[in-house]
């Protein structure tokens, strides 16, 4: 069992930056793949970024490539999403997710994850 808690959301102007954190408790986070998803009002949940258990492979949705960076520190049981050059369309509730997975495949769909955080609001003003 893994518990995930996101933090770092807030209100930022367009062009600004935020860093989201996902703190994991429970079993060894180092054996878990991790992903970030977001959901804007009236829209379906969307994949944003994901990283393998080792941090060796990452994946991003096209709309955030070059602006967002996913990373993890297994020693701290924490994952991160650095968000730069934020746009109004990035406004959403951001969720981190995890699944016990030590393969090399990057997990990109919500159905592949077993554990979810409660979400953190990111609002980008234009």
N, C-alpha and C positions, 0 to 999 in steps of 0.2 A: 504494500500500500504506500502511495506517495501523496503527500499533500503539497499543493502548489499555491503560492501567494504572490500575486503581482504587485508591483509598486512603480512609482515614477511617472505616472500619467499626470496630466494637468492641462492648463490653457497656455497656448503659445501662439505667437504671431507667425504668419506665413513666412517661410524662409528660416525659421528657427529650428532648434534641435531639442530633443528629449532622449533620455535613456531609460528604457523600461528594464526592470529586474524581475526575475521569477525565482523566488526562493523555494527550494524543495526540502521537505522533511520526510523522514521515514527511511525506506531502504536506500541503498547506495545509488545516488543520482548518476554516478558515472556509468551505469549500465543502461541508462535510459536515453532514447532519442527524444528530442524536444522540438516543439514547433510553436510558432506564434500565428494566431488567427485574429481576425477583427470582424466586427459586425456594426455596420452603420444603421441608423434608424430606417426601418422599412426595407432593409436589404438583407440578403442571406449572408450567413457567415462566410468569410473569405480567407483562404490561405494567404499568409504573408511571407513567412520564412520558416526554414527548418534546418536542423543541424543533427548530425549523427552523434552517437554516444561519445566518440573520441574527439569530435570537433573537426575531423578530417574532411568532411564533405558538408556543403551547405546548398540550399536552394532558395530562390526568391520568386515571388510573383513579378511579372514584367514591370508593373507599375511602380515598384519600389527599388528595382535594380539600380545600383549606383548611388542610392540615397540611404538605404537602410543596411545595417550590418548585424548579423546574428552571431553571438559568441557564447561561450560557456566557460565557467571555472569549476571543474569538478571537485577541486579541493574545498571550495566554498559552497558546494551544492547549489549553485546559482547560475541561471542563464540570463542573457541580456539581449536587448534589441536596441541598438543605437540608431536613432532616426534623425537624419539631417535633411535640410532643405524641405521642410515639411510644407505640405499643401493643404488647402481646405478640404480636398477630397480624402485626406488621410484621417479626417475626423471619424472616430468610431470608438467602441469599447474593444480593447485589446485583451486577448486571452492567451495564456500560455498553456501548453498541453505536453504530456509526456507518455511514453510507453516503454516498457522494458523491451529493448531491441538493440542487439549488439552486431547487427548486420551492417553492411556498407551502403544499403539503399537509404536514401533520404525519404522520409515519410511526408507526403504532401497533402493528404486528405484527412479531414476531421475524423472520419470513421476508423482510421488507423490508430487513433490515440485513445488511451484508457483513462487518463487522469487529466483533469482540467482545473484551472484556477477560477477565481470568482470574477476576474476581469478588472481592468483599470481604464478609466475614461481618458481619451486623448481628444482635445478640442483645438483645432487650428483656426484662428481667426484671420480673415483676409483683409 
